[in-house]
Amino acid sequence: MHSISVCVGSSCHLRGAYDVINEFRRLIEAHSLSDQVELKACFCLGECQAGVSILLDGKLYTSLTKENSEEFFKRYIAGN
């Protein structure tokens, strides 16, 4: 089971955190992974200058956008 926490703090929110969440939601459904991926919002992961930040299985990733979310998802989630 993968756990994805997307920061929705002020900086990440302004940089498109909800677009990233919606894209991950779409990808989870498209890959039929609803029972294998937990997606949730969280507040401030401490990397405000590099948002949108996420925690994937406890590891921090930064600079996510709606545009690069699919590549990230395929590499780290759907490919595992």
All heavy atoms as a GROMACS GRO file, in nm:
protein
  621
    1MET      N    1   0.084  -0.118   0.000
    1MET     CA    2   0.000   0.000   0.000
    1MET      C    3   0.089   0.124   0.000
    1MET      O    4   0.182   0.133   0.080
    1MET     CB    5  -0.090  -0.001   0.123
    1MET     CG    6  -0.165   0.127   0.148
    1MET     SD    7  -0.314   0.139   0.059
    1MET     CE    8  -0.451   0.135   0.147
    2HIS      N    9   0.064   0.214  -0.092
    2HIS     CA   10   0.135   0.342  -0.097
    2HIS      C   11   0.056   0.447  -0.022
    2HIS      O   12  -0.067   0.447  -0.027
    2HIS     CB   13   0.154   0.390  -0.241
    2HIS     CG   14   0.253   0.311  -0.319
    2HIS    ND1   15   0.388   0.316  -0.295
    2HIS    CD2   16   0.235   0.226  -0.423
    2HIS    CE1   17   0.451   0.237  -0.381
    2HIS    NE2   18   0.360   0.180  -0.458
    3SER      N   19   0.126   0.537   0.042
    3SER     CA   20   0.064   0.650   0.111
    3SER      C   21   0.119   0.779   0.051
    3SER      O   22   0.241   0.800   0.051
    3SER     CB   23   0.095   0.643   0.260
    3SER     OG   24   0.046   0.758   0.325
    4ILE      N   25   0.029   0.863   0.000
    4ILE     CA   26   0.068   0.992  -0.058
    4ILE      C   27   0.002   1.102   0.024
    4ILE      O   28  -0.120   1.106   0.037
    4ILE     CB   29   0.020   1.006  -0.204
    4ILE    CG1   30   0.070   0.891  -0.290
    4ILE    CG2   31   0.066   1.140  -0.261
    4ILE    CD1   32   0.008   0.889  -0.429
    5SER      N   33   0.084   1.192   0.078
    5SER     CA   34   0.035   1.310   0.149
    5SER      C   35   0.080   1.432   0.069
    5SER      O   36   0.200   1.453   0.050
    5SER     CB   37   0.093   1.317   0.290
    5SER     OG   38   0.052   1.206   0.366
    6VAL      N   39  -0.016   1.510   0.023
    6VAL     CA   40   0.014   1.630  -0.056
    6VAL      C   41  -0.004   1.752   0.032
    6VAL      O   42  -0.110   1.771   0.093
    6VAL     CB   43  -0.080   1.640  -0.178
    6VAL    CG1   44  -0.048   1.764  -0.261
    6VAL    CG2   45  -0.070   1.515  -0.265
    7CYS      N   46   0.100   1.833   0.040
    7CYS     CA   47   0.093   1.956   0.120
    7CYS      C   48  -0.006   2.054   0.056
    7CYS      O   49   0.000   2.079  -0.064
    7CYS     CB   50   0.231   2.020   0.128
    7CYS     SG   51   0.229   2.176   0.220
    8VAL      N   52  -0.095   2.107   0.139
    8VAL     CA   53  -0.189   2.209   0.093
    8VAL      C   54  -0.172   2.337   0.176
    8VAL      O   55  -0.264   2.418   0.184
    8VAL     CB   56  -0.336   2.160   0.096
    8VAL    CG1   57  -0.357   2.048  -0.005
    8VAL    CG2   58  -0.378   2.115   0.235
    9GLY      N   59  -0.054   2.353   0.236
    9GLY     CA   60  -0.023   2.477   0.307
    9GLY      C   61  -0.023   2.593   0.209
    9GLY      O   62  -0.031   2.575   0.087
   10SER      N   63  -0.012   2.712   0.259
   10SER     CA   64  -0.027   2.834   0.177
   10SER      C   65   0.057   2.834   0.050
   10SER      O   66   0.006   2.856  -0.060
   10SER     CB   67   0.010   2.957   0.261
   10SER     OG   68  -0.077   2.967   0.370
   11SER      N   69   0.186   2.808   0.062
   11SER     CA   70   0.274   2.813  -0.054
   11SER      C   71   0.240   2.705  -0.156
   11SER      O   72   0.229   2.732  -0.276
   11SER     CB   73   0.420   2.800  -0.010
   11SER     OG   74   0.505   2.810  -0.121
   12CYS      N   75   0.223   2.583  -0.108
   12CYS     CA   76   0.190   2.473  -0.200
   12CYS      C   77   0.052   2.492  -0.262
   12CYS      O   78   0.030   2.463  -0.379
   12CYS     CB   79   0.199   2.339  -0.129
   12CYS     SG   80   0.370   2.290  -0.092
   13HIS      N   81  -0.042   2.543  -0.182
   13HIS     CA   82  -0.176   2.571  -0.234
   13HIS      C   83  -0.167   2.668  -0.351
   13HIS      O   84  -0.227   2.645  -0.456
   13HIS     CB   85  -0.264   2.628  -0.123
   13HIS     CG   86  -0.394   2.683  -0.171
   13HIS    ND1   87  -0.496   2.602  -0.214
   13HIS    CD2   88  -0.436   2.810  -0.185
   13HIS    CE1   89  -0.597   2.678  -0.252
   13HIS    NE2   90  -0.562   2.805  -0.235
   14LEU      N   91  -0.090   2.775  -0.334
   14LEU     CA   92  -0.076   2.875  -0.440
   14LEU      C   93  -0.004   2.820  -0.563
   14LEU      O   94  -0.020   2.871  -0.672
   14LEU     CB   95  -0.004   2.999  -0.387
   14LEU     CG   96  -0.082   3.080  -0.285
   14LEU    CD1   97   0.006   3.191  -0.226
   14LEU    CD2   98  -0.209   3.138  -0.346
   15ARG      N   99   0.076   2.716  -0.543
   15ARG     CA  100   0.151   2.657  -0.654
   15ARG      C  101   0.076   2.541  -0.719
   15ARG      O  102   0.132   2.472  -0.804
   15ARG     CB  103   0.287   2.610  -0.606
   15ARG     CG  104   0.375   2.726  -0.568
   15ARG     CD  105   0.507   2.680  -0.514
   15ARG     NE  106   0.582   2.795  -0.466
   15ARG     CZ  107   0.712   2.799  -0.460
   15ARG    NH1  108   0.784   2.697  -0.498
   15ARG    NH2  109   0.772   2.906  -0.415
   16GLY      N  110  -0.048   2.515  -0.677
   16GLY     CA  111  -0.130   2.416  -0.747
   16GLY      C  112  -0.146   2.283  -0.677
   16GLY      O  113  -0.169   2.180  -0.743
   17ALA      N  114  -0.140   2.280  -0.544
   17ALA     CA  115  -0.152   2.154  -0.471
   17ALA      C  116  -0.281   2.080  -0.504
   17ALA      O  117  -0.280   1.957  -0.520
   17ALA     CB  118  -0.144   2.180  -0.320
   18TYR      N  119  -0.392   2.152  -0.516
   18TYR     CA  120  -0.518   2.084  -0.543
   18TYR      C  121  -0.523   2.029  -0.684
   18TYR      O  122  -0.588   1.927  -0.710
   18TYR     CB  123  -0.637   2.175  -0.511
   18TYR     CG  124  -0.654   2.188  -0.361
   18TYR    CD1  125  -0.605   2.299  -0.292
   18TYR    CD2  126  -0.716   2.087  -0.287
   18TYR    CE1  127  -0.617   2.310  -0.154
   18TYR    CE2  128  -0.729   2.097  -0.149
   18TYR     CZ  129  -0.680   2.208  -0.084
   18TYR     OH  130  -0.692   2.218   0.052
   19ASP      N  131  -0.453   2.092  -0.778
   19ASP     CA  132  -0.441   2.035  -0.913
   19ASP      C  133  -0.363   1.904  -0.909
   19ASP      O  134  -0.398   1.808  -0.978
   19ASP     CB  135  -0.371   2.133  -1.007
   19ASP     CG  136  -0.453   2.257  -1.036
   19ASP    OD1  137  -0.578   2.250  -1.027
   19ASP    OD2  138  -0.393   2.362  -1.065
   20VAL      N  139  -0.258   1.900  -0.826
   20VAL     CA  140  -0.179   1.777  -0.811
   20VAL      C  141  -0.265   1.668  -0.747
   20VAL      O  142  -0.266   1.554  -0.794
   20VAL     CB  143  -0.051   1.804  -0.727
   20VAL    CG1  144   0.019   1.673  -0.692
   20VAL    CG2  145   0.043   1.897  -0.803
   21ILE      N  146  -0.341   1.702  -0.644
   21ILE     CA  147  -0.429   1.605  -0.580
   21ILE      C  148  -0.529   1.550  -0.680
   21ILE      O  149  -0.549   1.428  -0.690
   21ILE     CB  150  -0.502   1.667  -0.459
   21ILE    CG1  151  -0.403   1.690  -0.345
   21ILE    CG2  152  -0.619   1.579  -0.414
   21ILE    CD1  153  -0.460   1.770  -0.229
   22ASN      N  154  -0.591   1.637  -0.756
   22ASN     CA  155  -0.690   1.592  -0.855
   22ASN      C  156  -0.628   1.505  -0.963
   22ASN      O  157  -0.688   1.407  -1.008
   22ASN     CB  158  -0.763   1.711  -0.916
   22ASN     CG  159  -0.857   1.776  -0.818
   22ASN    OD1  160  -0.909   1.711  -0.727
   22ASN    ND2  161  -0.879   1.906  -0.834
   23GLU      N  162  -0.507   1.536  -1.003
   23GLU     CA  163  -0.437   1.455  -1.102
   23GLU      C  164  -0.402   1.318  -1.045
   23GLU      O  165  -0.421   1.215  -1.110
   23GLU     CB  166  -0.312   1.528  -1.152
   23GLU     CG  167  -0.240   1.458  -1.265
   23GLU     CD  168  -0.319   1.450  -1.396
   23GLU    OE1  169  -0.428   1.508  -1.409
   23GLU    OE2  170  -0.270   1.381  -1.488
   24PHE      N  171  -0.351   1.314  -0.922
   24PHE     CA  172  -0.324   1.185  -0.858
   24PHE      C  173  -0.453   1.103  -0.844
   24PHE      O  174  -0.454   0.984  -0.868
   24PHE     CB  175  -0.260   1.203  -0.720
   24PHE     CG  176  -0.112   1.226  -0.724
   24PHE    CD1  177  -0.052   1.304  -0.626
   24PHE    CD2  178  -0.031   1.170  -0.820
   24PHE    CE1  179   0.086   1.325  -0.625
   24PHE    CE2  180   0.106   1.190  -0.822
   24PHE     CZ  181   0.164   1.268  -0.724
   25ARG      N  182  -0.561   1.168  -0.806
   25ARG     CA  183  -0.690   1.100  -0.793
   25ARG      C  184  -0.730   1.037  -0.927
   25ARG      O  185  -0.773   0.922  -0.932
   25ARG     CB  186  -0.796   1.199  -0.744
   25ARG     CG  187  -0.927   1.136  -0.706
   25ARG     CD  188  -1.024   1.238  -0.650
   25ARG     NE  189  -0.978   1.283  -0.519
   25ARG     CZ  190  -0.983   1.409  -0.476
   25ARG    NH1  191  -1.031   1.504  -0.554
   25ARG    NH2  192  -0.940   1.440  -0.356
   26ARG      N  193  -0.715   1.114  -1.035
   26ARG     CA  194  -0.748   1.064  -1.168
   26ARG      C  195  -0.660   0.944  -1.205
   26ARG      O  196  -0.708   0.842  -1.256
   26ARG     CB  197  -0.729   1.176  -1.272
   26ARG     CG  198  -0.765   1.135  -1.414
   26ARG     CD  199  -0.727   1.242  -1.514
   26ARG     NE  200  -0.584   1.249  -1.537
   26ARG     CZ  201  -0.514   1.164  -1.611
   26ARG    NH1  202  -0.572   1.062  -1.670
   26ARG    NH2  203  -0.384   1.181  -1.627
   27LEU      N  204  -0.531   0.954  -1.176
   27LEU     CA  205  -0.436   0.848  -1.210
   27LEU      C  206  -0.460   0.721  -1.128
   27LEU      O  207  -0.450   0.610  -1.180
   27LEU     CB  208  -0.293   0.897  -1.192
   27LEU     CG  209  -0.249   1.004  -1.291
   27LEU    CD1  210  -0.124   1.075  -1.243
   27LEU    CD2  211  -0.229   0.943  -1.429
   28ILE      N  212  -0.492   0.738  -1.002
   28ILE     CA  213  -0.522   0.622  -0.916
   28ILE      C  214  -0.641   0.545  -0.974
   28ILE      O  215  -0.638   0.423  -0.985
   28ILE     CB  216  -0.550   0.668  -0.771
   28ILE    CG1  217  -0.420   0.716  -0.706
   28ILE    CG2  218  -0.615   0.556  -0.690
   28ILE    CD1  219  -0.440   0.793  -0.575
   29GLU      N  220  -0.743   0.619  -1.014
   29GLU     CA  221  -0.861   0.555  -1.073
   29GLU      C  222  -0.829   0.493  -1.209
   29GLU      O  223  -0.867   0.380  -1.237
   29GLU     CB  224  -0.973   0.657  -1.087
   29GLU     CG  225  -1.104   0.596  -1.132
   29GLU     CD  226  -1.217   0.697  -1.131
   29GLU    OE1  227  -1.236   0.766  -1.030
   29GLU    OE2  228  -1.286   0.704  -1.235
   30ALA      N  229  -0.756   0.564  -1.291
   30ALA     CA  230  -0.722   0.516  -1.426
   30ALA      C  231  -0.639   0.388  -1.422
   30ALA      O  232  -0.649   0.303  -1.510
   30ALA     CB  233  -0.647   0.624  -1.504
   31HIS      N  234  -0.557   0.373  -1.319
   31HIS     CA  235  -0.472   0.255  -1.305
   31HIS      C  236  -0.533   0.150  -1.212
   31HIS      O  237  -0.466   0.052  -1.177
   31HIS     CB  238  -0.333   0.295  -1.252
   31HIS     CG  239  -0.251   0.368  -1.353
   31HIS    ND1  240  -0.164   0.305  -1.439
   31HIS    CD2  241  -0.243   0.501  -1.384
   31HIS    CE1  242  -0.105   0.394  -1.517
   31HIS    NE2  243  -0.152   0.513  -1.485
   32SER      N  244  -0.659   0.172  -1.172
   32SER     CA  245  -0.731   0.079  -1.083
   32SER      C  246  -0.651   0.047  -0.957
   32SER      O  247  -0.637  -0.069  -0.918
   32SER     CB  248  -0.767  -0.050  -1.157
   32SER     OG  249  -0.847  -0.022  -1.269
   33LEU      N  250  -0.599   0.151  -0.893
   33LEU     CA  251  -0.516   0.133  -0.774
   33LEU      C  252  -0.582   0.188  -0.647
   33LEU      O  253  -0.514   0.210  -0.546
   33LEU     CB  254  -0.380   0.202  -0.794
   33LEU     CG  255  -0.291   0.143  -0.903
   33LEU    CD1  256  -0.167   0.229  -0.923
   33LEU    CD2  257  -0.253   0.000  -0.868
   34SER      N  258  -0.712   0.205  -0.649
   34SER     CA  259  -0.782   0.263  -0.534
   34SER      C  260  -0.758   0.187  -0.405
   34SER      O  261  -0.753   0.246  -0.298
   34SER     CB  262  -0.933   0.268  -0.557
   34SER     OG  263  -0.964   0.319  -0.681
   35ASP      N  264  -0.743   0.057  -0.416
   35ASP     CA  265  -0.722  -0.025  -0.296
   35ASP      C  266  -0.574  -0.036  -0.258
   35ASP      O  267  -0.541  -0.099  -0.158
   35ASP     CB  268  -0.782  -0.164  -0.316
   35ASP     CG  269  -0.720  -0.238  -0.435
   35ASP    OD1  270  -0.663  -0.173  -0.524
   35ASP    OD2  271  -0.731  -0.362  -0.438
   36GLN      N  272  -0.486   0.027  -0.336
   36GLN     CA  273  -0.343   0.017  -0.310
   36GLN      C  274  -0.275   0.151  -0.281
   36GLN      O  275  -0.156   0.155  -0.250
   36GLN     CB  276  -0.273  -0.048  -0.430
   36GLN     CG  277  -0.319  -0.190  -0.456
   36GLN     CD  278  -0.257  -0.244  -0.584
   36GLN    OE1  279  -0.141  -0.222  -0.610
   36GLN    NE2  280  -0.337  -0.315  -0.662
   37VAL      N  281  -0.351   0.261  -0.295
   37VAL     CA  282  -0.294   0.394  -0.275
   37VAL      C  283  -0.385   0.476  -0.185
   37VAL      O  284  -0.504   0.491  -0.214
   37VAL     CB  285  -0.273   0.468  -0.409
   37VAL    CG1  286  -0.217   0.607  -0.387
   37VAL    CG2  287  -0.183   0.389  -0.503
   38GLU      N  288  -0.328   0.528  -0.078
   38GLU     CA  289  -0.400   0.620   0.010
   38GLU      C  290  -0.353   0.762  -0.024
   38GLU      O  291  -0.233   0.791  -0.017
   38GLU     CB  292  -0.369   0.588   0.156
   38GLU     CG  293  -0.433   0.686   0.252
   38GLU     CD  294  -0.388   0.664   0.395
   38GLU    OE1  295  -0.272   0.625   0.418
   38GLU    OE2  296  -0.470   0.688   0.484
   39LEU      N  297  -0.446   0.848  -0.060
   39LEU     CA  298  -0.416   0.986  -0.098
   39LEU      C  299  -0.482   1.079   0.003
   39LEU      O  300  -0.601   1.067   0.029
   39LEU     CB  301  -0.469   1.014  -0.239
   39LEU     CG  302  -0.454   1.156  -0.292
   39LEU    CD1  303  -0.308   1.195  -0.304
   39LEU    CD2  304  -0.525   1.170  -0.425
   40LYS      N  305  -0.402   1.170   0.059
   40LYS     CA  306  -0.459   1.265   0.154
   40LYS      C  307  -0.385   1.398   0.146
   40LYS      O  308  -0.273   1.406   0.094
   40LYS     CB  309  -0.453   1.209   0.295
   40LYS     CG  310  -0.315   1.172   0.344
   40LYS     CD  311  -0.320   1.100   0.476
   40LYS     CE  312  -0.182   1.044   0.509
   40LYS     NZ  313  -0.184   0.957   0.625
   41ALA      N  314  -0.450   1.501   0.197
   41ALA     CA  315  -0.390   1.634   0.206
   41ALA      C  316  -0.328   1.648   0.345
   41ALA      O  317  -0.373   1.588   0.442
   41ALA     CB  318  -0.496   1.740   0.184
   42CYS      N  319  -0.223   1.728   0.353
   42CYS     CA  320  -0.160   1.758   0.482
   42CYS      C  321  -0.114   1.903   0.479
   42CYS      O  322  -0.117   1.968   0.375
   42CYS     CB  323  -0.044   1.663   0.510
   42CYS     SG  324   0.096   1.682   0.399
   43PHE      N  325  -0.069   1.951   0.594
   43PHE     CA  326  -0.023   2.089   0.602
   43PHE      C  327   0.126   2.095   0.628
   43PHE      O  328   0.179   2.021   0.709
   43PHE     CB  329  -0.099   2.165   0.711
   43PHE     CG  330  -0.238   2.196   0.670
   43PHE    CD1  331  -0.342   2.115   0.708
   43PHE    CD2  332  -0.264   2.304   0.588
   43PHE    CE1  333  -0.472   2.141   0.667
   43PHE    CE2  334  -0.394   2.331   0.545
   43PHE     CZ  335  -0.497   2.250   0.586
   44CYS      N  336   0.191   2.180   0.558
   44CYS     CA  337   0.332   2.218   0.564
   44CYS      C  338   0.429   2.103   0.592
   44CYS      O  339   0.439   2.051   0.702
   44CYS     CB  340   0.357   2.329   0.664
   44CYS     SG  341   0.516   2.408   0.628
   45LEU      N  342   0.500   2.069   0.487
   45LEU     CA  343   0.605   1.969   0.496
   45LEU      C  344   0.742   2.035   0.509
   45LEU      O  345   0.844   1.968   0.506
   45LEU     CB  346   0.601   1.877   0.373
   45LEU     CG  347   0.475   1.791   0.363
   45LEU    CD1  348   0.469   1.718   0.230
   45LEU    CD2  349   0.468   1.692   0.479
   46GLY      N  350   0.743   2.168   0.524
   46GLY     CA  351   0.866   2.240   0.552
   46GLY      C  352   0.951   2.274   0.431
   46GLY      O  353   1.065   2.317   0.446
   47GLU      N  354   0.899   2.255   0.313
   47GLU     CA  355   0.974   2.288   0.191
   47GLU      C  356   0.898   2.391   0.108
   47GLU      O  357   0.878   2.374  -0.012
   47GLU     CB  358   0.999   2.161   0.108
   47GLU     CG  359   1.093   2.063   0.173
   47GLU     CD  360   1.235   2.116   0.183
   47GLU    OE1  361   1.280   2.191   0.095
   47GLU    OE2  362   1.302   2.080   0.282
   48CYS      N  363   0.856   2.496   0.175
   48CYS     CA  364   0.767   2.595   0.112
   48CYS      C  365   0.826   2.656  -0.015
   48CYS      O  366   0.754   2.687  -0.109
   48CYS     CB  367   0.735   2.705   0.213
   48CYS     SG  368   0.653   2.642   0.360
   49GLN      N  369   0.956   2.673  -0.020
   49GLN     CA  370   1.020   2.733  -0.137
   49GLN      C  371   1.022   2.639  -0.257
   49GLN      O  372   1.046   2.681  -0.369
   49GLN     CB  373   1.163   2.779  -0.104
   49GLN     CG  374   1.265   2.668  -0.094
   49GLN     CD  375   1.259   2.585   0.035
   49GLN    OE1  376   1.176   2.607   0.122
   49GLN    NE2  377   1.346   2.486   0.046
   50ALA      N  378   0.996   2.510  -0.235
   50ALA     CA  379   1.008   2.411  -0.343
   50ALA      C  380   0.876   2.339  -0.370
   50ALA      O  381   0.876   2.232  -0.429
   50ALA     CB  382   1.116   2.310  -0.308
   51GLY      N  383   0.764   2.396  -0.325
   51GLY     CA  384   0.635   2.327  -0.341
   51GLY      C  385   0.600   2.307  -0.486
   51GLY      O  386   0.663   2.361  -0.573
   52VAL      N  387   0.507   2.227  -0.516
   52VAL     CA  388   0.421   2.147  -0.431
   52VAL      C  389   0.501   2.028  -0.378
   52VAL      O  390   0.568   1.959  -0.452
   52VAL     CB  391   0.297   2.097  -0.508
   52VAL    CG1  392   0.216   1.996  -0.430
   52VAL    CG2  393   0.212   2.211  -0.558
   53SER      N  394   0.492   2.008  -0.246
   53SER     CA  395   0.566   1.901  -0.180
   53SER      C  396   0.472   1.787  -0.145
   53SER      O  397   0.355   1.810  -0.112
   53SER     CB  398   0.630   1.953  -0.052
   53SER     OG  399   0.719   2.058  -0.080
   54ILE      N  400   0.524   1.665  -0.153
   54ILE     CA  401   0.447   1.549  -0.112
   54ILE      C  402   0.536   1.454  -0.032
   54ILE      O  403   0.658   1.457  -0.044
   54ILE     CB  404   0.385   1.472  -0.231
   54ILE    CG1  405   0.491   1.397  -0.310
   54ILE    CG2  406   0.305   1.564  -0.322
   54ILE    CD1  407   0.435   1.289  -0.400
   55LEU      N  408   0.471   1.373   0.048
   55LEU     CA  409   0.536   1.260   0.112
   55LEU      C  410   0.481   1.136   0.046
   55LEU      O  411   0.360   1.115   0.042
   55LEU     CB  412   0.503   1.253   0.262
   55LEU     CG  413   0.582   1.340   0.357
   55LEU    CD1  414   0.531   1.319   0.499
   55LEU    CD2  415   0.730   1.311   0.350
   56LEU      N  416   0.568   1.055  -0.010
   56LEU     CA  417   0.529   0.927  -0.067
   56LEU      C  418   0.596   0.820   0.016
   56LEU      O  419   0.719   0.810   0.019
   56LEU     CB  420   0.572   0.916  -0.213
   56LEU     CG  421   0.556   0.777  -0.277
   56LEU    CD1  422   0.410   0.734  -0.277
   56LEU    CD2  423   0.613   0.774  -0.417
   57ASP      N  424   0.515   0.744   0.086
   57ASP     CA  425   0.566   0.637   0.173
   57ASP      C  426   0.675   0.689   0.267
   57ASP      O  427   0.777   0.624   0.290
   57ASP     CB  428   0.618   0.519   0.090
   57ASP     CG  429   0.509   0.459   0.002
   57ASP    OD1  430   0.390   0.466   0.041
   57ASP    OD2  431   0.542   0.406  -0.105
   58GLY      N  432   0.656   0.811   0.317
   58GLY     CA  433   0.748   0.869   0.414
   58GLY      C  434   0.867   0.943   0.355
   58GLY      O  435   0.946   1.001   0.428
   59LYS      N  436   0.881   0.943   0.223
   59LYS     CA  437   0.993   1.013   0.159
   59LYS      C  438   0.943   1.141   0.094
   59LYS      O  439   0.842   1.141   0.025
   59LYS     CB  440   1.058   0.922   0.054
   59LYS     CG  441   1.181   0.985  -0.009
   59LYS     CD  442   1.255   0.890  -0.100
   59LYS     CE  443   1.376   0.961  -0.159
   59LYS     NZ  444   1.447   0.879  -0.255
   60LEU      N  445   1.015   1.251   0.117
   60LEU     CA  446   0.975   1.382   0.069
   60LEU      C  447   1.017   1.403  -0.077
   60LEU      O  448   1.131   1.376  -0.114
   60LEU     CB  449   1.039   1.491   0.156
   60LEU     CG  450   1.006   1.635   0.120
   60LEU    CD1  451   0.858   1.665   0.144
   60LEU    CD2  452   1.092   1.730   0.201
   61TYR      N  453   0.923   1.453  -0.156
   61TYR     CA  454   0.949   1.494  -0.294
   61TYR      C  455   0.894   1.635  -0.310
   61TYR      O  456   0.793   1.670  -0.250
   61TYR     CB  457   0.878   1.401  -0.394
   61TYR     CG  458   0.930   1.260  -0.391
   61TYR    CD1  459   0.874   1.165  -0.304
   61TYR    CD2  460   1.034   1.220  -0.473
   61TYR    CE1  461   0.922   1.035  -0.300
   61TYR    CE2  462   1.081   1.089  -0.470
   61TYR     CZ  463   1.025   0.998  -0.383
   61TYR     OH  464   1.072   0.869  -0.379
   62THR      N  465   0.960   1.715  -0.391
   62THR     CA  466   0.919   1.854  -0.410
   62THR      C  467   0.904   1.887  -0.558
   62THR      O  468   0.937   1.807  -0.645
   62THR     CB  469   1.023   1.950  -0.347
   62THR    OG1  470   1.149   1.932  -0.411
   62THR    CG2  471   1.038   1.928  -0.198
   63SER      N  472   0.853   2.005  -0.581
   63SER     CA  473   0.839   2.062  -0.716
   63SER      C  474   0.742   1.986  -0.804
   63SER      O  475   0.758   1.982  -0.926
   63SER     CB  476   0.976   2.072  -0.785
   63SER     OG  477   1.064   2.150  -0.708
   64LEU      N  478   0.640   1.924  -0.744
   64LEU     CA  479   0.539   1.859  -0.825
   64LEU      C  480   0.444   1.963  -0.884
   64LEU      O  481   0.416   2.065  -0.822
   64LEU     CB  482   0.460   1.756  -0.744
   64LEU     CG  483   0.524   1.617  -0.754
   64LEU    CD1  484   0.638   1.604  -0.658
   64LEU    CD2  485   0.422   1.511  -0.738
   65THR      N  486   0.398   1.934  -1.002
   65THR     CA  487   0.298   2.017  -1.070
   65THR      C  488   0.196   1.923  -1.132
   65THR      O  489   0.220   1.802  -1.141
   65THR     CB  490   0.361   2.100  -1.184
   65THR    OG1  491   0.413   2.010  -1.284
   65THR    CG2  492   0.473   2.191  -1.134
   66LYS      N  493   0.086   1.979  -1.176
   66LYS     CA  494  -0.012   1.897  -1.246
   66LYS      C  495   0.054   1.833  -1.369
   66LYS      O  496   0.030   1.717  -1.400
   66LYS     CB  497  -0.133   1.982  -1.288
   66LYS     CG  498  -0.237   1.904  -1.365
   66LYS     CD  499  -0.352   1.989  -1.408
   66LYS     CE  500  -0.450   1.906  -1.488
   66LYS     NZ  501  -0.561   1.986  -1.536
   67GLU      N  502   0.140   1.909  -1.434
   67GLU     CA  503   0.202   1.863  -1.558
   67GLU      C  504   0.302   1.749  -1.537
   67GLU      O  505   0.317   1.664  -1.624
   67GLU     CB  506   0.271   1.981  -1.629
   67GLU     CG  507   0.176   2.086  -1.682
   67GLU     CD  508   0.114   2.175  -1.573
   67GLU    OE1  509   0.174   2.192  -1.465
   67GLU    OE2  510   0.004   2.228  -1.599
   68ASN      N  511   0.374   1.746  -1.426
   68ASN     CA  512   0.472   1.638  -1.408
   68ASN      C  513   0.422   1.526  -1.315
   68ASN      O  514   0.493   1.431  -1.289
   68ASN     CB  515   0.607   1.692  -1.361
   68ASN     CG  516   0.607   1.749  -1.220
   68ASN    OD1  517   0.517   1.728  -1.142
   68ASN    ND2  518   0.713   1.823  -1.190
   69SER      N  519   0.298   1.539  -1.267
   69SER     CA  520   0.242   1.439  -1.175
   69SER      C  521   0.227   1.301  -1.239
   69SER      O  522   0.250   1.199  -1.174
   69SER     CB  523   0.106   1.484  -1.122
   69SER     OG  524   0.121   1.596  -1.040
   70GLU      N  525   0.188   1.296  -1.366
   70GLU     CA  526   0.167   1.166  -1.431
   70GLU      C  527   0.300   1.091  -1.445
   70GLU      O  528   0.307   0.972  -1.416
   70GLU     CB  529   0.100   1.181  -1.567
   70GLU     CG  530   0.069   1.048  -1.630
   70GLU     CD  531  -0.026   1.058  -1.748
   70GLU    OE1  532  -0.062   1.170  -1.790
   70GLU    OE2  533  -0.066   0.952  -1.799
   71GLU      N  534   0.404   1.160  -1.485
   71GLU     CA  535   0.536   1.096  -1.497
   71GLU      C  536   0.583   1.045  -1.360
   71GLU      O  537   0.633   0.933  -1.348
   71GLU     CB  538   0.637   1.196  -1.553
   71GLU     CG  539   0.776   1.140  -1.568
   71GLU     CD  540   0.874   1.244  -1.620
   71GLU    OE1  541   0.834   1.336  -1.691
   71GLU    OE2  542   0.993   1.229  -1.588
   72PHE      N  543   0.566   1.128  -1.257
   72PHE     CA  544   0.602   1.089  -1.121
   72PHE      C  545   0.522   0.966  -1.078
   72PHE      O  546   0.577   0.869  -1.026
   72PHE     CB  547   0.576   1.205  -1.024
   72PHE     CG  548   0.609   1.173  -0.881
   72PHE    CD1  549   0.735   1.199  -0.831
   72PHE    CD2  550   0.514   1.117  -0.797
   72PHE    CE1  551   0.766   1.168  -0.700
   72PHE    CE2  552   0.543   1.087  -0.666
   72PHE     CZ  553   0.670   1.112  -0.617
   73PHE      N  554   0.393   0.968  -1.101
   73PHE     CA  555   0.304   0.858  -1.062
   73PHE      C  556   0.346   0.728  -1.131
   73PHE      O  557   0.356   0.624  -1.066
   73PHE     CB  558   0.159   0.893  -1.099
   73PHE     CG  559   0.060   0.795  -1.050
   73PHE    CD1  560   0.002   0.809  -0.925
   73PHE    CD2  561   0.020   0.688  -1.130
   73PHE    CE1  562  -0.092   0.718  -0.880
   73PHE    CE2  563  -0.074   0.597  -1.085
   73PHE     CZ  564  -0.130   0.612  -0.959
   74LYS      N  565   0.371   0.735  -1.259
   74LYS     CA  566   0.409   0.613  -1.332
   74LYS      C  567   0.544   0.560  -1.284
   74LYS      O  568   0.564   0.439  -1.275
   74LYS     CB  569   0.414   0.642  -1.482
   74LYS     CG  570   0.277   0.656  -1.544
   74LYS     CD  571   0.285   0.687  -1.691
   74LYS     CE  572   0.149   0.699  -1.753
   74LYS     NZ  573   0.155   0.735  -1.895
   75ARG      N  574   0.635   0.649  -1.252
   75ARG     CA  575   0.769   0.606  -1.209
   75ARG      C  576   0.770   0.548  -1.069
   75ARG      O  577   0.834   0.445  -1.044
   75ARG     CB  578   0.863   0.726  -1.216
   75ARG     CG  579   1.004   0.692  -1.174
   75ARG     CD  580   1.095   0.809  -1.195
   75ARG     NE  581   1.229   0.772  -1.154
   75ARG     CZ  582   1.330   0.855  -1.149
   75ARG    NH1  583   1.314   0.980  -1.185
   75ARG    NH2  584   1.448   0.815  -1.110
   76TYR      N  585   0.702   0.613  -0.976
   76TYR     CA  586   0.714   0.574  -0.835
   76TYR      C  587   0.597   0.494  -0.780
   76TYR      O  588   0.611   0.432  -0.675
   76TYR     CB  589   0.733   0.700  -0.747
   76TYR     CG  590   0.864   0.768  -0.771
   76TYR    CD1  591   0.871   0.884  -0.846
   76TYR    CD2  592   0.983   0.715  -0.720
   76TYR    CE1  593   0.991   0.948  -0.869
   76TYR    CE2  594   1.104   0.778  -0.742
   76TYR     CZ  595   1.108   0.893  -0.817
   76TYR     OH  596   1.229   0.956  -0.840
   77ILE      N  597   0.482   0.497  -0.845
   77ILE     CA  598   0.364   0.432  -0.789
   77ILE      C  599   0.314   0.319  -0.879
   77ILE      O  600   0.308   0.204  -0.838
   77ILE     CB  601   0.254   0.534  -0.759
   77ILE    CG1  602   0.307   0.637  -0.660
   77ILE    CG2  603   0.128   0.465  -0.706
   77ILE    CD1  604   0.228   0.763  -0.652
   78ALA      N  605   0.279   0.351  -1.000
   78ALA     CA  606   0.222   0.250  -1.090
   78ALA      C  607   0.326   0.148  -1.133
   78ALA      O  608   0.293   0.034  -1.162
   78ALA     CB  609   0.160   0.316  -1.213
   79GLY      N  610   0.453   0.187  -1.131
   79GLY     CA  611   0.560   0.097  -1.173
   79GLY      C  612   0.604   0.000  -1.066
   79GLY      O  613   0.680  -0.091  -1.092
   80ASN      N  614   0.556   0.017  -0.944
   80ASN     CA  615   0.598  -0.070  -0.832
   80ASN      C  616   0.499  -0.181  -0.808
   80ASN      O  617   0.386  -0.171  -0.818
   80ASN     CB  618   0.614   0.013  -0.703
   80ASN     CG  619   0.733   0.107  -0.716
   80ASN    OD1  620   0.825   0.082  -0.791
   80ASN    ND2  621   0.729   0.213  -0.641
   0.00000   0.00000   0.00000
